[in-house]
Amino acid sequence: MASAGDSPAALIDSNVIDYAFKPVTRLLAVQILDQVADNYKVVISEYVRFELYRGLAMSKIPSLKQLLDSFVALPVDRGVLDVAAALSTCYQSDAQTKDQHKSFSDGDIIIAATAFRHQSAIITANRRDFPAPYFNEAAKYTVFDSRKRPISIYELSPDVSYLNAMLSICYPKVNA
């Protein structure tokens, strides 16, 4: 699924992988991932691996492993965790996100931080997990499941300039 070359990366959120893993929505999710792969190198965060394996029935592990192994996985390292801590602090301090900061899971903050750290887009089915103005909507894909219900998948780009501006306000540097 990952395209070759020096394409920018698109980080796939666990909810999109979940759609690709379920028989009812598999084809739709694969179509979206193929569209994304036309413009991006499709990657996941190591945290997504954790989210998807957590609590999974043993019988499903081999097929999930096969699917996840088809993606390059970006590490959750010290740099990502440092950005995640700063991002969480900014979400809590920023007038535009402070009312909803408790709704952001640690996992979504880690995925968001991975996108900032690697300057990659995020492909997600849950726009609220990656709030504006930290993330801008670049595209929206709408597909329908087998019951003809719409499923929206968003392509979001991290706004590095906005985060940097907020960091100077809400996350002071430590003088060494």
N, C-alpha and C positions, 0 to 999 in steps of 0.2 A: 504493500500500500504506500510506502514511502517513495517519493520521487527522488531521483538522483540529481546531482549537481549542487550548485551554490544557492539554491532557492532559499528564501526565508523559511523559518519553521512555523508550523501551526501545531500547537499543543492541544491534544484532544482530551476533553474532560471525561471523567468516568461515566457520566450519564449517556454520552454518545456511544462509548464502547458498550455500555449496557444495552443500548438499542441494537447494536451490531451483533450482540450475543444472543438476543431473544429471537426465536423463530418468527414471531409475528411482525417484527420490525426490522429484521436483518437486512433484507433487500434494500429498504429505504435508507438505512444508515450507511450501507456500503455505497449506494449511489452518491450520497452526500460526501463521504470520505473520498470517493473517486474525484468528485468535483474539486474538493479542497486540494487533493494531490496534484491537480493541474497547475496550481499556483504556489504550492508550499511543499516542503519536506514535512511529512506527517510524523509527529513524535508524541510520546506520552511522558508524563512525570513518573518517576519511581513511586511516588505517592499514589498514583492511580492504580498501580499494580496492587498495592496494599489494600486500597479501598475495594477493589473488585474481588480479590481473593478472600477478604475477611468474611467469614461465615458462609462461604460458598459450599454447597454440597460436594462431597468428594467425587461423585460421579461426573461432575461438570468441570473439575479442575483440568483434565487433559485438554479439552477443547478450548477452554479459556487460555491456558498456557500457549497453545498453538496460535491463537489470535494475538495475544499480547506480545509474543516473540516476533511477530511480523513488524513491530514498531521499534524504532530506536527509542530508548528510555533515557531521559535527562535525569541526572542525579539530584537527590535532595541532600545537598552538602551544606557546609557552614555558610557559604555565601548566600544560598537560597534561604536558609533559616534566618540569617541576619536581615535580609530584605523582608521576610515574612514578619519578623518582629516589628520592624519599622513601619511596614504597611498596616499592621494591626493597630499600632499606636496612632497612625494617621487617620485610619477609619474612625477610631474612637474620638479623635480631636476635631476632625473636619466637620464644619457645620452641615455639609452636604451628605454626610454619611453617619454622623454620630447617633442619630435616632435608630438606625438599623444595624449598628456595628455588632450587636449581640447575636444577630441572625447569621453572621458569617462564620462558618465552621472553620476550625483550624486547617482542615484539609483543603478547603477552597482558598484560604489565605496562602497556604503553601503552594498550591497550583498557580495562583495569581503571582506570587513572588517568583516562581520558576519562569513565568512568562516575562516578567520584568527583567530578571537576571539574564535570560537568554534572548531577549528582544524578539519574542515570538508571539504570534497571534494565539488566541484561545478559541477553540470550537466547542460550544456548549449548548445544551438544551435549557439551561437555567440562567437567563440573563441577570437575574437578581443577585446571583452569587459573585458577580464581578461588576461592581457598581460604577456608574458614571459619577464623576468625571475621570476616574482612574482608568476606565476602559471605555473606548469609543466603539460604537457599532459600525463595522465596516461592511457587513453583508448579513442578510437573513435568508435562510433557506426554509421553505415550508413544504413538507411532504405529508402524506396521509397514511395512517396505519390501515390495517385490514378492515377496520370498522368505519373507515372514511373520516376518522377524527384527525384534525390537523396537528402536526408536530412541528414546532419551530426550532430551528437550530441556528445559532448566532455565531458569526465570526466577529470577534472583538479584538481590538488592538490596544495594547497598553499605552497610556499617555505618560511617557517618561518625563516630559517637561512638567506636567502637573504634579506628578509624584515628587520630583526634585524640589519644586516650589513648596510643597507641603512639608517635605522633610526639613527644610530650613526653618520652618515655623514650629513643627510639633515634635521633632526628633533631633535635638541639638547634638552636635558633634562633641566627642570627649577630647579634651586637650591632653596630649601625651607629654 
